[in-house]
Amino acid sequence: MTKLHRNYSIRHELDNGNLYVVNRRGDILGMLWWRPTGKFTVLLEHLEVYPPYQGRGIGTAMQAAFVELFPKLFPKAKYLTAQATSQGVARLLIHILGKPLNRPDLKVLPQKSPQNWIHTKNRVFIRCSVRRALANKSC
């Protein structure tokens, strides 16, 4: 699994479908939520790292932790899906999950997520193979 700075740790609430990174004081620095969307598909619903903590490997560590937990949580799942609102988020998803099964056009996205990312309709759908994600050497 991707290592975090020694002052950070990953915690999870598997029954609620989320994991998060906290500092020693217990402040949440970033979070990842998921939910099954069918018999064989799981959606990475939300990935967020708070701006002061971006660029420190927190998003990568959360996704790697999720991929590590995935076979126990969803043994029959075949696909991981996500929607990206920026090129940065899309590249992070592809880095951890491996080459997408579809061919998302990342050029339509801004470099960074917009302030109103939750309401933006400018999104790219990414669909990855669970088998590929588990075999990905970056995890």
N, C-alpha and C positions, 0 to 999 in steps of 0.2 A: 504494500500500500504506500502511496505517496506520503512522505514524512512532513509533518507540520513543525513550525517553530516550537520549542519546548514550552513556551508560555500559552500555547493553544491546545485544545483537545476537542475531539469529535464526540458528540453525544447523540443519542437517537431515541425516538419514540416510535418503535416499529409498528405498534398497533394504530398509530395515527398517521403513518406514512410520511415521516419526516426525520431528517437528521440535521444537526447544526454544529457549528464551531463556536466555542466559547473561549474567552481568556481566563486567566486565573481568578479574576473577580466574579466570573460567571456571566459577563456581558456577552450577548450573542453578536458574533461578527459576520455570520453568513448562515444561510439555510438552504436546504434542498427538500422539496416535497415531491411525492409520487403517488400515483393511484393506478390500479388495474383498470383498463378500459375494455377488456374482453377476455376471453379464455386464454389467448396466447399473446396479448399485448399489454405493456405497462407504459404509461405516460410519465415522463419526467415533467411534472407540472410546473415547478417553479425552482429557479436557481438564482440566488441573490447573495452577493457579498457587498456589505456596506462600503461606500466609497473610500473611507479612510484606510480600509484594509485590503483593497483590491491590489492585484499584482504581487501578492505574497504566497501564492499557491493554495489559497484556501478553497477556491472553486474546484481546482483539480483534485485536492484531497477529499472533498465531499463526494465528488463523482466517483473517485476510485473506491471510497468506502462503500458507496452504494452498490457498485458493480461487485465488490467482494461479498456483500450480504445477499445479493440478488438470487443466487441459486437456492438458498435456504428459504427465502421469502416466496419465490415464484418458480418452483421447479418445472412447471409445464410451459412457461412463457418462452416465446420464440423471438419476439420483437420488442425493442425499446423505441419509443417515439418521443419527440420533443418539438417545441416551436421556439425558434430563436428570433429575438427582436434586434439583434446587432451582429455584426461580423465577428466581434470578439466572443460572444456567447456561442455562436455557431462553430467557430474554430475550437473552442474549449470542448464542446460536445463531441466533435469529430475526433479530437485528440484522445479523449478517453474512450469513446464508444467504438472507434474505428471507422473505416470508410462507410458512408451511408449506402443503403440499398437503393435509395432514390438519388436524384442528382439535383440537390438544392442550389439555386442561383443566389450566391451570397452577395453579388454585386448590387442587388436591389436593397440591401440593408445598410444602415449607417454604421460607421466604425464602432460607435458606442451606443448603448441603449438610450433611447430618448427619455426625457423626464416623465413623459406620460406613457411609459412602456406598457402599462397594464391596459390602456385603452387603444393603443396603436393597432391598426389593421395591417401594418407593414410587417409581416412575419414570414418566416420560412419554415416549412415542415421538414423535419429530419426523421428518417426511419432507419434503424440499425438492427443488425442481427445480434441476438443475445450471444450466440456462439462466438461471433467475431469479437464482441466486447469482452468476453471472458478470456479470449485468447490474446487480446491486445497486450503487448509487452509494457505499455505505459502504466498499467494498473498495478 
